[in-house]
Amino acid sequence: MKVTTAIRILHLVIPWLTIFFLPKKSFNKFSTVSAFAGILVFAMSTLAIPFKWWTVEGGNRHKLGNDLTFILGPFFIGTLWIFHFTFGNFKRYLAVNAVMDLLFAYPLNYLYQRFNLYRLVKFKPIHIFLFFTSYAWIIYGYQEFVHRNNR
């Protein structure tokens, strides 16, 4: 098995193993915002093709595999956990998101490129950080809207 395939599988499986520890109430409460966040990341990934932000060895089929395992694994489940621990405290939410976005944009991005999961072309780590940070603001507002309308 290629290293990239193993990473994709681990991306999908490991986060879902943690879901058993998340209260069902939190899963139900935050799954909508996690799905919305996934849609935002999928839109960014779709735009990456014509704008050549990054490439994946093996073409668009492998790119789709990378994108979906990341979106359905660590991004979806990570969003659930972050909201579980921080929703209602916006400063803590922003701080946790900033740390996670920095980790992804720099050390993890570097490792993913070293393992040939993808190669940044017209995108830089700072762009990753800025996109994900802006998504954090958007999805928190979305969750606030959903929360207020469900009261």
Residue, then its C-alpha position, 0 to 999 in steps of 0.5 A: m500500500k502506498v503511503t499516500t493511500a495509508i494517510r488517506i485511510l487514516h485521515l478518514v478512520i482515526p477521527w471517526l474513532t473519537i466520535f464514541f466519546l462525543p456526547k450524542k447531544s453535541f453530535n446532533k447540535f453541531s453536525t449541521v455546522s460541521a457539514f456546512a464547514g465541509i461544504l466551504v472546504f469542498a468549494m475551496s478544493t473545487l476552486a483549486i483546480p482551475f486556479k492551480w492552487w495545489t496539485v495531487e499526483g495522479g490527477n483529479r481522481h486522487k485529488l478528490g480522494n484527498d479532499l473527501t478523506f480530509i473533509l469527512g475525517p479530520f475536518f468534520i470531526g474536528t469541527l464537532w469537537i471544537f464546537h463541543f468544547t468552545f461554543g458559547n465562548f467566542k474568544r476560546y473558539l477563535a484561539v483553538n481555531a487559530v492553533m489548529d489552523l496554524l498547525f495545519a498550515y505549517p507543520l502538517n502542510y509541510l509533512y503532507q507535501r513531504f509524503n506527496l499527498y499534494r503539492l502547493v502551487k499558487f497557494k502558500p501556507i499563509h493562504i491556508f491559514l487565512f482561508f481556514t480562519s475566515y471559515a472559522w468566523i463564518i461557521y461560528g456565525y452560522q452556528e449562532f444563527v442556527h442556535r438562536n432559531n432553534r431556541 
